[in-house]
Protein backbone atom coordinates (compact mmCIF):
# COMPACT_ATOMS: atom_id res chain seq x y z
CA UNK A 1 0.00 0.00 0.00
CA UNK A 2 1.14 3.51 -0.74
CA UNK A 3 0.67 7.04 0.52
CA UNK A 4 -2.17 9.19 -0.78
CA UNK A 5 -1.67 12.82 -1.73
CA UNK A 6 -4.79 14.90 -2.31
CA UNK A 7 -4.50 18.29 -3.98
CA UNK A 8 -6.64 20.38 -6.30
CA UNK A 9 -5.61 23.71 -7.77
CA UNK A 10 -9.22 24.88 -7.46
CA UNK A 11 -8.63 25.47 -3.74
CA UNK A 12 -6.22 28.30 -4.60
CA UNK A 13 -8.95 30.24 -6.39
CA UNK A 14 -10.09 32.53 -3.62
CA UNK A 15 -8.32 35.34 -1.77
CA UNK A 16 -8.87 38.34 0.46
CA UNK A 17 -10.65 41.09 -1.52
CA UNK A 18 -10.25 43.94 0.97
CA UNK A 19 -7.73 45.19 3.50
CA UNK A 20 -7.67 43.14 6.69
CA UNK A 21 -4.36 42.95 8.59
CA UNK A 22 -5.51 39.89 10.55
CA UNK A 23 -6.27 37.87 7.41
CA UNK A 24 -3.63 39.03 4.93
CA UNK A 25 -1.32 36.07 5.66
CA UNK A 26 -3.86 33.49 4.44
CA UNK A 27 -2.96 33.47 0.72
CA UNK A 28 -3.28 31.03 -2.21
CA UNK A 29 0.51 30.74 -2.39
CA UNK A 30 0.39 28.59 0.74
CA UNK A 31 -0.80 25.74 -1.46
CA UNK A 32 1.09 26.55 -4.65
CA UNK A 33 4.57 26.76 -3.12
CA UNK A 34 3.92 23.64 -1.05
CA UNK A 35 2.82 21.56 -4.02
CA UNK A 36 5.73 22.86 -6.10
CA UNK A 37 8.14 21.77 -3.35
CA UNK A 38 6.64 18.29 -3.36
CA UNK A 39 7.12 18.12 -7.14
CA UNK A 40 10.71 19.38 -6.97
CA UNK A 41 11.60 16.77 -4.38
CA UNK A 42 10.07 13.95 -6.43
CA UNK A 43 7.42 13.22 -3.83
CA UNK A 44 4.29 13.64 -5.95
CA UNK A 45 5.44 10.88 -8.30
CA UNK A 46 5.86 8.53 -5.36
CA UNK A 47 2.41 9.19 -3.90
CA UNK A 48 -0.97 7.84 -4.95
CA UNK A 49 -3.00 10.70 -6.39
CA UNK A 50 -6.57 10.68 -5.09
CA UNK A 51 -9.20 12.92 -6.73
CA UNK A 52 -11.06 15.52 -4.72
CA UNK A 53 -14.82 15.58 -4.27
CA UNK A 54 -17.13 18.12 -2.71
CA UNK A 55 -18.51 17.32 0.71
CA UNK A 56 -22.27 16.89 0.60
CA UNK A 57 -24.75 18.71 2.80
CA UNK A 58 -25.14 15.51 4.81
CA UNK A 59 -21.39 15.38 5.36
CA UNK A 60 -21.22 18.98 6.54
CA UNK A 61 -24.24 18.59 8.81
CA UNK A 62 -22.39 15.91 10.75
CA UNK A 63 -20.69 18.81 12.54
CA UNK A 64 -22.33 22.11 11.53
CA UNK A 65 -25.83 23.46 12.00
CA UNK A 66 -28.27 23.68 9.12
CA UNK A 67 -28.70 27.43 9.71
CA UNK A 68 -24.97 28.04 9.34
CA UNK A 69 -24.72 25.88 6.22
CA UNK A 70 -27.62 27.71 4.57
CA UNK A 71 -26.00 31.06 5.40
CA UNK A 72 -22.68 30.06 3.82
CA UNK A 73 -24.49 28.75 0.74
CA UNK A 74 -25.57 32.32 -0.04
CA UNK A 75 -22.04 33.75 -0.17
CA UNK A 76 -21.36 32.98 -3.87
CA UNK A 77 -24.15 35.39 -4.79
CA UNK A 78 -23.17 38.24 -2.46
CA UNK A 79 -21.71 41.55 -3.52
CA UNK A 80 -18.38 42.69 -2.11
CA UNK A 81 -20.12 44.84 0.50
CA UNK A 82 -22.43 41.98 1.44
CA UNK A 83 -19.42 39.69 1.89
CA UNK A 84 -17.74 42.24 4.14
CA UNK A 85 -20.84 42.57 6.27
CA UNK A 86 -21.34 38.80 6.42
CA UNK A 87 -17.71 38.37 7.52
CA UNK A 88 -18.16 40.77 10.44
CA UNK A 89 -20.33 38.19 12.20
CA UNK A 90 -17.29 36.00 12.75
CA UNK A 91 -13.73 36.30 14.00
CA UNK A 92 -10.55 36.57 11.91
CA UNK A 93 -11.97 35.09 8.74
CA UNK A 94 -12.92 36.39 5.30
CA UNK A 95 -15.38 35.28 2.63
CA UNK A 96 -15.10 35.25 -1.16
CA UNK A 97 -17.60 34.23 -3.86
CA UNK A 98 -15.64 30.99 -4.42
CA UNK A 99 -14.87 30.11 -0.81
CA UNK A 100 -18.00 27.99 -0.30
CA UNK A 101 -16.98 25.79 -3.23
CA UNK A 102 -13.40 25.56 -1.93
CA UNK A 103 -14.57 24.78 1.60
CA UNK A 104 -16.67 21.90 0.29
CA UNK A 105 -13.62 20.63 -1.62
CA UNK A 106 -11.44 20.90 1.50
CA UNK A 107 -13.87 18.90 3.61
CA UNK A 108 -14.43 16.44 0.77
CA UNK A 109 -10.68 15.95 0.40
CA UNK A 110 -10.45 14.94 4.05
CA UNK A 111 -13.29 12.44 3.50
CA UNK A 112 -11.64 11.04 0.36
CA UNK A 113 -8.47 10.52 2.37
CA UNK A 114 -10.36 8.70 5.12
CA UNK A 115 -12.07 6.46 2.54
CA UNK A 116 -8.76 5.65 0.83
CA UNK A 117 -7.11 4.71 4.12
CA UNK A 118 -10.02 2.82 5.65
CA UNK A 119 -10.65 0.74 2.51
CA UNK A 120 -6.98 -0.22 2.28
CA UNK A 121 -6.29 1.52 -1.02
CA UNK A 122 -3.43 3.32 0.71
CA UNK A 123 -1.70 2.98 4.05
CA UNK A 124 -1.75 6.67 4.95
CA UNK A 125 -1.85 10.06 3.28
CA UNK A 126 -2.01 13.82 3.35
CA UNK A 127 -4.59 16.26 2.03
CA UNK A 128 -3.38 19.72 1.00
CA UNK A 129 -6.49 21.79 1.53
CA UNK A 130 -7.62 25.36 1.78
CA UNK A 131 -9.46 26.83 3.61
CA UNK A 132 -8.25 25.17 6.81
CA UNK A 133 -10.83 23.90 9.26
CA UNK A 134 -9.98 23.35 12.90
CA UNK A 135 -11.22 26.73 14.20
CA UNK A 136 -14.69 26.61 12.66
CA UNK A 137 -17.45 25.79 15.13
CA UNK A 138 -20.94 24.38 14.82
CA UNK A 139 -22.51 27.65 13.74
CA UNK A 140 -19.58 29.95 13.08
CA UNK A 141 -16.65 30.49 10.76
CA UNK A 142 -13.48 31.39 12.61
CA UNK A 143 -9.73 31.79 12.12
CA UNK A 144 -9.67 31.47 8.28
CA UNK A 145 -11.84 28.32 8.62
CA UNK A 146 -15.30 27.74 7.12
CA UNK A 147 -16.05 24.03 7.66
CA UNK A 148 -14.22 21.88 10.19
CA UNK A 149 -12.54 19.42 7.85
CA UNK A 150 -11.00 17.08 10.42
CA UNK A 151 -14.00 17.09 12.76
CA UNK A 152 -16.24 16.18 9.81
CA UNK A 153 -13.78 13.44 8.83
CA UNK A 154 -13.79 12.03 12.37
CA UNK A 155 -17.58 11.77 12.57
CA UNK A 156 -17.76 10.47 9.00
CA UNK A 157 -15.23 7.73 9.83
CA UNK A 158 -17.07 6.74 13.00
CA UNK A 159 -20.42 6.65 11.21
CA UNK A 160 -19.40 4.96 7.95
CA UNK A 161 -16.84 2.48 9.25
CA UNK A 162 -18.15 1.92 12.77
CA UNK A 163 -14.97 3.11 14.42
CA UNK A 164 -15.05 3.33 18.19
CA UNK A 165 -11.84 5.25 18.86
CA UNK A 166 -10.45 8.10 16.76
CA UNK A 167 -7.41 10.12 17.78
CA UNK A 168 -7.02 13.72 16.56
CA UNK A 169 -3.56 15.25 16.97
CA UNK A 170 -3.56 19.01 16.42
CA UNK A 171 -0.02 20.39 16.24
CA UNK A 172 -1.11 23.71 14.78
CA UNK A 173 0.11 26.63 16.90
CA UNK A 174 -3.47 27.79 17.54
CA UNK A 175 -6.01 25.95 19.64
CA UNK A 176 -8.46 24.13 17.38
CA UNK A 177 -11.49 25.01 19.44
CA UNK A 178 -13.89 23.41 16.98
CA UNK A 179 -12.28 19.99 16.78
CA UNK A 180 -13.13 17.99 19.90
CA UNK A 181 -16.03 15.77 18.83
CA UNK A 182 -16.44 12.21 20.14
CA UNK A 183 -12.72 11.52 19.96
CA UNK A 184 -9.50 11.70 21.93
CA UNK A 185 -8.33 15.20 21.02
CA UNK A 186 -4.77 16.40 21.64
CA UNK A 187 -3.76 19.98 20.93
CA UNK A 188 -0.75 22.11 21.70
CA UNK A 189 -1.05 25.80 21.04
CA UNK A 190 0.17 29.26 21.91
CA UNK A 191 -1.75 30.40 24.95
CA UNK A 192 0.47 32.76 26.94
CA UNK A 193 -1.84 32.59 29.93
CA UNK A 194 -4.90 33.38 27.78
CA UNK A 195 -3.32 36.44 26.12
CA UNK A 196 -2.93 34.84 22.66
CA UNK A 197 -5.76 34.32 20.14
CA UNK A 198 -8.35 32.90 20.43
CA UNK A 199 -7.96 33.78 24.15
CA UNK A 200 -10.29 31.04 25.35
CA UNK A 201 -10.35 29.78 28.91
CA UNK A 202 -11.12 26.32 27.54
CA UNK A 203 -7.72 26.25 25.81
CA UNK A 204 -5.94 25.79 29.14
CA UNK A 205 -4.61 22.50 30.49
CA UNK A 206 -7.47 21.94 32.95
CA UNK A 207 -10.14 21.93 30.24
CA UNK A 208 -10.25 18.15 30.04
CA UNK A 209 -13.75 17.53 28.70
CA UNK A 210 -17.08 17.03 30.42
CA UNK A 211 -19.13 14.11 31.72
CA UNK A 212 -18.32 10.93 29.78
CA UNK A 213 -15.84 12.91 27.70
CA UNK A 214 -13.72 13.90 30.70
CA UNK A 215 -10.09 13.08 30.03
CA UNK A 216 -10.53 12.93 26.25
CA UNK A 217 -9.61 16.57 25.62
CA UNK A 218 -5.88 17.15 26.15
CA UNK A 219 -4.77 20.77 25.89
CA UNK A 220 -1.10 21.70 26.10
CA UNK A 221 -0.82 25.48 26.44
CA UNK A 222 2.46 27.08 25.35
CA UNK A 223 2.86 30.04 27.67
CA UNK A 224 5.83 31.53 25.86
CA UNK A 225 7.07 31.63 22.27
CA UNK A 226 10.28 30.08 20.98
CA UNK A 227 9.46 26.43 21.67
CA UNK A 228 11.97 24.06 20.09
CA UNK A 229 12.29 20.48 18.90
CA UNK A 230 13.00 19.25 22.44
CA UNK A 231 9.77 20.76 23.73
CA UNK A 232 7.68 19.11 21.03
CA UNK A 233 9.31 15.69 21.40
CA UNK A 234 9.01 15.82 25.19
CA UNK A 235 5.26 16.40 24.95
CA UNK A 236 4.91 13.47 22.58
CA UNK A 237 6.97 11.09 24.73
CA UNK A 238 5.57 12.03 28.13
CA UNK A 239 1.94 12.92 27.37
CA UNK A 240 0.53 12.12 23.93
CA UNK A 241 2.09 8.74 23.15
CA UNK A 242 1.46 7.09 26.54
CA UNK A 243 -2.19 8.13 26.40
CA UNK A 244 -2.52 7.25 22.71
CA UNK A 245 -1.20 3.72 23.23
CA UNK A 246 -3.55 3.26 26.17
CA UNK A 247 -6.45 4.61 24.08
CA UNK A 248 -5.57 2.31 21.13
CA UNK A 249 -7.17 4.32 18.29
CA UNK A 250 -8.71 2.79 15.18
CA UNK A 251 -7.68 5.84 13.14
CA UNK A 252 -5.32 8.79 13.61
CA UNK A 253 -6.23 12.17 12.14
CA UNK A 254 -3.64 14.95 12.19
CA UNK A 255 -4.54 18.62 12.06
CA UNK A 256 -1.26 19.36 10.32
CA UNK A 257 -0.71 23.04 11.02
CA UNK A 258 2.83 24.20 10.36
CA UNK A 259 2.56 27.63 11.92
CA UNK A 260 4.24 25.82 14.82
CA UNK A 261 7.47 25.71 12.76
CA UNK A 262 10.37 28.14 12.84
CA UNK A 263 9.93 31.47 11.09
CA UNK A 264 6.13 31.51 11.09
CA UNK A 265 4.72 34.97 11.90
CA UNK A 266 1.80 33.49 13.83
CA UNK A 267 3.59 30.88 15.91
CA UNK A 268 6.95 32.53 16.59
CA UNK A 269 8.29 29.11 17.49
CA UNK A 270 11.77 27.70 16.83
CA UNK A 271 11.04 24.07 15.93
CA UNK A 272 12.73 23.09 12.67
CA UNK A 273 10.87 21.37 9.81
CA UNK A 274 12.65 18.07 10.41
CA UNK A 275 10.92 17.65 13.76
CA UNK A 276 7.64 17.03 11.91
CA UNK A 277 9.23 13.96 10.34
CA UNK A 278 9.75 12.58 13.84
CA UNK A 279 6.31 13.57 15.10
CA UNK A 280 4.77 11.85 12.09
CA UNK A 281 6.91 8.76 12.54
CA UNK A 282 5.95 8.42 16.19
CA UNK A 283 2.26 8.35 15.21
CA UNK A 284 2.61 5.87 12.36
CA UNK A 285 2.55 2.72 14.50
CA UNK A 286 -0.78 3.62 16.04
CA UNK A 287 -4.03 2.34 14.51
CA UNK A 288 -2.17 -0.16 12.35
CA UNK A 289 -0.65 2.74 10.43
CA UNK A 290 -3.98 4.32 9.46
CA UNK A 291 -2.98 7.99 9.53
CA UNK A 292 -4.59 10.91 7.69
CA UNK A 293 -2.88 14.31 7.81
CA UNK A 294 -4.90 17.33 6.73
CA UNK A 295 -3.24 20.71 6.22
CA UNK A 296 -4.29 23.47 8.60
CA UNK A 297 -2.16 26.58 9.23
CA UNK A 298 1.34 27.56 8.14
CA UNK A 299 2.09 31.04 6.82
CA UNK A 300 5.85 31.17 6.29
CA UNK A 301 6.30 30.28 2.63
CA UNK A 302 9.72 28.76 3.34
CA UNK A 303 9.11 26.65 6.43
CA UNK A 304 5.63 25.53 5.33
CA UNK A 305 6.70 23.61 2.20
CA UNK A 306 9.75 22.20 3.97
CA UNK A 307 7.63 20.93 6.85
CA UNK A 308 5.06 19.38 4.50
CA UNK A 309 7.83 17.66 2.54
CA UNK A 310 9.28 16.21 5.74
CA UNK A 311 5.84 14.91 6.70
CA UNK A 312 5.13 13.33 3.31
CA UNK A 313 8.59 11.77 3.11
CA UNK A 314 8.00 10.10 6.46
CA UNK A 315 4.55 8.88 5.42
CA UNK A 316 6.25 7.31 2.38
CA UNK A 317 8.59 5.44 4.71
CA UNK A 318 11.76 7.46 4.23
CA UNK A 319 14.05 7.57 7.28
CA UNK A 320 13.67 10.67 9.40
CA UNK A 321 16.74 12.93 9.54
CA UNK A 322 18.74 12.95 12.74
CA UNK A 323 17.11 15.57 14.96
CA UNK A 324 18.99 18.76 15.68
CA UNK A 325 19.41 20.85 18.83
CA UNK A 326 17.85 18.50 21.38
CA UNK A 327 19.02 20.35 24.48
CA UNK A 328 16.05 19.48 26.68
CA UNK A 329 12.70 21.21 27.18
CA UNK A 330 12.61 24.75 28.51
CA UNK A 331 11.22 25.64 31.95
CA UNK A 332 7.93 26.93 30.53
CA UNK A 333 7.40 23.75 28.50
CA UNK A 334 8.10 21.64 31.58
CA UNK A 335 5.51 23.60 33.53
CA UNK A 336 2.90 22.95 30.84
CA UNK A 337 3.88 19.29 30.60
CA UNK A 338 3.60 18.83 34.36
CA UNK A 339 0.23 20.57 34.54
CA UNK A 340 -1.23 18.46 31.73
CA UNK A 341 0.00 15.21 33.24
CA UNK A 342 -1.39 16.20 36.62
CA UNK A 343 -4.77 17.24 35.22
CA UNK A 344 -5.17 13.93 33.36
CA UNK A 345 -3.67 11.60 35.95
CA UNK A 346 -7.10 10.55 37.19
CA UNK A 347 -8.25 9.55 33.69
CA UNK A 348 -5.27 7.66 32.23
CA UNK A 349 -3.36 4.82 33.89
CA UNK A 350 -0.27 5.69 31.87
CA UNK A 351 -0.10 9.08 33.62
CA UNK A 352 -0.64 7.83 37.18
CA UNK A 353 2.99 8.32 38.10
CA UNK A 354 3.91 8.76 41.74
CA UNK A 355 5.12 12.29 42.50
CA UNK A 356 8.44 11.72 44.21
CA UNK A 357 11.49 13.83 44.87
CA UNK A 358 14.58 13.59 42.70
CA UNK A 359 17.42 11.43 43.94
CA UNK A 360 20.74 13.28 44.11
CA UNK A 361 23.15 10.47 43.33
CA UNK A 362 25.42 9.39 40.53
CA UNK A 363 23.28 8.66 37.49
CA UNK A 364 25.34 5.93 35.86
CA UNK A 365 26.46 2.62 37.26
CA UNK A 366 28.60 0.24 35.24
CA UNK A 367 27.28 -3.28 34.91
CA UNK A 368 28.47 -5.70 32.25
CA UNK A 369 26.30 -8.69 31.54
CA UNK A 370 28.82 -11.50 31.03
CA UNK A 371 26.10 -13.71 29.63
CA UNK A 372 25.46 -11.14 26.91
CA UNK A 373 28.99 -10.25 25.82
CA UNK A 374 30.95 -13.39 24.93
CA UNK A 375 34.72 -13.54 24.42
CA UNK A 376 35.67 -12.98 20.80
CA UNK A 377 38.27 -15.76 21.05
CA UNK A 378 35.48 -18.25 20.60
CA UNK A 379 35.45 -19.43 16.98
CA UNK A 380 31.68 -19.14 16.65
CA UNK A 381 31.80 -15.60 17.98
CA UNK A 382 34.55 -14.73 15.52
CA UNK A 383 32.46 -16.00 12.62
CA UNK A 384 29.49 -14.00 13.88
CA UNK A 385 31.62 -10.91 14.30
CA UNK A 386 32.93 -11.22 10.75
CA UNK A 387 29.46 -11.36 9.24
CA UNK A 388 28.24 -8.52 11.45
CA UNK A 389 31.12 -6.30 10.38
CA UNK A 390 30.25 -6.99 6.74
CA UNK A 391 26.65 -5.95 7.40
CA UNK A 392 27.68 -2.84 9.32
CA UNK A 393 30.00 -1.84 6.46
CA UNK A 394 27.08 -2.05 4.04
CA UNK A 395 25.07 0.21 6.35
CA UNK A 396 27.97 2.65 6.61
CA UNK A 397 28.16 2.85 2.80
CA UNK A 398 24.37 3.35 2.62
CA UNK A 399 24.03 0.18 0.57
CA UNK A 400 21.39 -0.95 3.05
CA UNK A 401 19.49 1.01 5.68
CA UNK A 402 18.78 -1.77 8.15
CA UNK A 403 19.40 -5.45 8.63
CA UNK A 404 19.09 -8.45 10.92
CA UNK A 405 21.28 -11.36 11.93
CA UNK A 406 20.57 -14.60 13.75
CA UNK A 407 23.44 -15.91 15.84
CA UNK A 408 24.31 -17.95 18.92
CA UNK A 409 26.53 -15.40 20.69
CA UNK A 410 26.75 -11.63 20.67
CA UNK A 411 30.20 -10.05 20.13
CA UNK A 412 28.49 -6.68 20.15
CA UNK A 413 31.02 -4.37 21.72
CA UNK A 414 33.82 -5.01 19.20
CA UNK A 415 31.51 -4.71 16.21
CA UNK A 416 29.83 -1.48 17.30
CA UNK A 417 33.03 0.32 18.16
CA UNK A 418 34.56 -0.91 14.92
CA UNK A 419 32.58 1.61 12.88
CA UNK A 420 30.13 3.72 14.83
CA UNK A 421 30.89 6.37 17.43
CA UNK A 422 27.44 6.57 18.98
CA UNK A 423 25.50 3.30 18.85
CA UNK A 424 22.42 2.73 20.98
CA UNK A 425 21.82 -0.83 22.08
CA UNK A 426 18.45 -2.03 23.34
CA UNK A 427 18.37 -5.55 24.72
CA UNK A 428 15.22 -7.51 25.53
CA UNK A 429 16.57 -10.10 27.90
CA UNK A 430 15.53 -12.12 30.95
CA UNK A 431 12.05 -10.58 31.09
CA UNK A 432 13.51 -7.11 31.55
CA UNK A 433 13.60 -4.00 29.41
CA UNK A 434 17.23 -2.92 29.54
CA UNK A 435 18.70 0.05 27.73
CA UNK A 436 22.42 -0.29 27.10
CA UNK A 437 24.26 2.74 25.78
CA UNK A 438 27.82 2.92 24.56
CA UNK A 439 29.90 5.83 25.83
CA UNK A 440 32.34 6.91 23.13
CA UNK A 441 34.85 7.98 25.77
CA UNK A 442 34.74 4.82 27.87
CA UNK A 443 35.36 1.17 27.25
CA UNK A 444 32.52 0.25 29.58
CA UNK A 445 28.88 -0.19 28.80
CA UNK A 446 26.41 1.97 30.65
CA UNK A 447 23.42 -0.09 31.69
CA UNK A 448 20.12 1.49 32.58
CA UNK A 449 17.76 -1.23 33.73
CA UNK A 450 14.16 -0.65 34.62
CA UNK A 451 13.78 -4.14 36.02
CA UNK A 452 10.34 -4.42 34.46
CA UNK A 453 8.56 -7.40 33.03
CA UNK A 454 7.71 -6.84 29.41
CA UNK A 455 5.45 -9.72 28.47
CA UNK A 456 2.06 -9.14 26.89
CA UNK A 457 0.44 -9.40 30.31
CA UNK A 458 1.97 -6.02 31.18
CA UNK A 459 1.87 -4.35 27.78
CA UNK A 460 1.12 -0.87 29.11
CA UNK A 461 4.02 -1.06 31.55
CA UNK A 462 6.45 -2.05 28.82
CA UNK A 463 5.06 0.58 26.46
CA UNK A 464 5.44 3.19 29.18
CA UNK A 465 9.09 2.24 29.68
CA UNK A 466 9.73 2.58 25.95
CA UNK A 467 7.94 5.91 25.58
CA UNK A 468 9.02 7.68 28.74
CA UNK A 469 12.57 6.31 29.03
CA UNK A 470 13.94 4.72 25.89
CA UNK A 471 12.68 7.20 23.28
CA UNK A 472 13.69 10.39 25.14
CA UNK A 473 17.10 8.86 25.89
CA UNK A 474 17.48 7.78 22.28
CA UNK A 475 16.55 11.17 20.85
CA UNK A 476 18.87 13.08 23.16
CA UNK A 477 21.72 10.59 22.70
CA UNK A 478 21.30 10.88 18.89
CA UNK A 479 22.87 7.55 17.90
CA UNK A 480 24.33 6.85 14.50
CA UNK A 481 23.18 3.24 14.76
CA UNK A 482 20.44 1.43 16.71
CA UNK A 483 21.09 -2.14 17.77
CA UNK A 484 18.08 -4.15 18.86
CA UNK A 485 18.87 -7.49 20.49
CA UNK A 486 16.15 -10.06 21.01
CA UNK A 487 17.13 -12.85 23.36
CA UNK A 488 15.16 -16.08 23.38
CA UNK A 489 13.87 -15.35 26.88
CA UNK A 490 12.72 -11.79 26.24
CA UNK A 491 9.05 -12.55 26.88
CA UNK A 492 8.02 -9.88 24.38
CA UNK A 493 5.09 -10.74 22.14
CA UNK A 494 5.35 -10.16 18.39
CA UNK A 495 3.01 -7.15 18.30
CA UNK A 496 5.03 -5.34 20.94
CA UNK A 497 8.26 -6.27 19.20
CA UNK A 498 6.95 -4.68 16.00
CA UNK A 499 5.87 -1.56 17.90
CA UNK A 500 9.32 -1.23 19.47
CA UNK A 501 11.09 -1.75 16.15
CA UNK A 502 8.88 0.80 14.42
CA UNK A 503 9.42 3.45 17.08
CA UNK A 504 13.20 3.00 17.08
CA UNK A 505 13.36 3.40 13.30
CA UNK A 506 12.87 7.12 13.90
CA UNK A 507 16.41 7.25 15.34
CA UNK A 508 19.76 7.17 13.49
CA UNK A 509 18.08 7.93 10.14
CA UNK A 510 16.57 4.46 10.24
CA UNK A 511 19.91 2.64 10.60
CA UNK A 512 18.80 -0.33 12.68
CA UNK A 513 20.55 -3.65 13.15
CA UNK A 514 18.60 -6.49 14.78
CA UNK A 515 20.42 -9.38 16.42
CA UNK A 516 18.56 -12.52 17.44
CA UNK A 517 19.44 -15.81 19.01
CA UNK A 518 18.96 -18.68 16.60
CA UNK A 519 16.04 -20.06 18.59
CA UNK A 520 14.20 -16.76 17.99
CA UNK A 521 14.03 -17.49 14.26
CA UNK A 522 10.18 -17.52 14.09
CA UNK A 523 10.30 -13.73 14.40
CA UNK A 524 11.77 -13.68 10.88
CA UNK A 525 8.24 -13.95 9.53
CA UNK A 526 7.46 -10.41 10.69
CA UNK A 527 10.90 -8.81 11.04
CA UNK A 528 11.46 -7.73 7.40
CA UNK A 529 8.19 -5.81 7.23
CA UNK A 530 9.02 -4.04 10.50
CA UNK A 531 12.45 -2.97 9.25
CA UNK A 532 10.94 -1.84 5.95
CA UNK A 533 8.71 0.56 7.86
CA UNK A 534 5.38 -1.26 7.67
CA UNK A 535 3.04 -0.21 10.44
CA UNK A 536 2.92 -2.45 13.48
CA UNK A 537 -0.39 -4.10 14.39
CA UNK A 538 -2.45 -2.19 16.91
CA UNK A 539 -2.18 -3.24 20.51
CA UNK A 540 -5.40 -3.93 22.34
CA UNK A 541 -6.63 -1.40 24.86
CA UNK A 542 -4.12 -1.82 27.63
CA UNK A 543 -4.71 -2.55 31.30
CA UNK A 544 -3.16 -0.39 33.99
CA UNK A 545 0.44 -1.27 34.91
CA UNK A 546 1.28 -2.47 38.39
CA UNK A 547 1.71 0.47 40.80
CA UNK A 548 5.07 -0.79 42.05
CA UNK A 549 6.34 -0.98 38.47
CA UNK A 550 5.19 2.55 37.73
CA UNK A 551 6.96 3.79 40.84
CA UNK A 552 10.15 1.94 39.90
CA UNK A 553 10.02 3.47 36.43
CA UNK A 554 9.54 6.95 37.85
CA UNK A 555 12.38 6.51 40.31
CA UNK A 556 14.71 5.56 37.50
CA UNK A 557 13.58 8.50 35.38
CA UNK A 558 14.19 10.88 38.28
CA UNK A 559 17.66 9.46 38.80
CA UNK A 560 18.58 10.03 35.17
CA UNK A 561 16.94 13.35 34.36
CA UNK A 562 19.79 15.49 35.71
CA UNK A 563 21.95 14.26 32.84
CA UNK A 564 19.25 13.53 30.27
CA UNK A 565 17.09 16.61 29.86
CA UNK A 566 14.42 14.99 27.66
CA UNK A 567 13.49 12.79 30.63
CA UNK A 568 12.32 15.81 32.60
CA UNK A 569 8.60 16.23 33.14
CA UNK A 570 8.58 19.00 35.73
CA UNK A 571 10.25 22.38 36.11
CA UNK A 572 11.87 24.04 39.09
CA UNK A 573 8.52 25.04 40.57
CA UNK A 574 6.78 21.68 40.29
CA UNK A 575 5.44 21.67 43.85
CA UNK A 576 3.71 25.03 43.40
CA UNK A 577 2.31 23.96 40.06
CA UNK A 578 0.96 20.76 41.55
CA UNK A 579 -0.97 22.71 44.18
CA UNK A 580 -2.41 24.89 41.44
CA UNK A 581 -3.32 21.82 39.42
CA UNK A 582 -5.15 20.26 42.34
CA UNK A 583 -7.29 23.37 42.55
CA UNK A 584 -8.10 23.43 38.85
CA UNK A 585 -8.96 19.75 38.67
CA UNK A 586 -12.35 20.58 40.02
CA UNK A 587 -13.17 21.70 36.48
CA UNK A 588 -14.59 19.00 34.93
CA UNK A 589 17.01 17.33 4.33
CA UNK A 590 16.40 21.07 3.27
CA UNK A 591 18.34 24.34 3.61
CA UNK A 592 18.02 25.97 7.02
CA UNK A 593 15.55 28.73 7.75
CA UNK A 594 16.89 31.84 9.39
CA UNK A 595 14.93 33.16 12.32
CA UNK A 596 15.75 34.83 15.58
CA UNK A 597 15.30 32.06 18.13
PyMOL commands that set and color helices and strands:
alter all, ss='L'
color gray80, all
select helices_A, chain A and resi 9-12+29-40+57-60+66-73+75-77+80-87+99-118+149-161+201-203+211-213+229-247+274-283+286-289+303-315+331-344+349-351+379-396+412-419+456-477+494-504+508-510+518-531+547-560+565-567+574-584
alter helices_A, ss='H'
color red, helices_A
select strands_A, chain A and resi 2-6+48-49+122-127+166-170+184-190+217-222+251-256+291-295+402-407+423-429+432-438+445-449+481-486+512-517
alter strands_A, ss='S'
color yellow, strands_A
deselect
rebuild
show_as cartoon
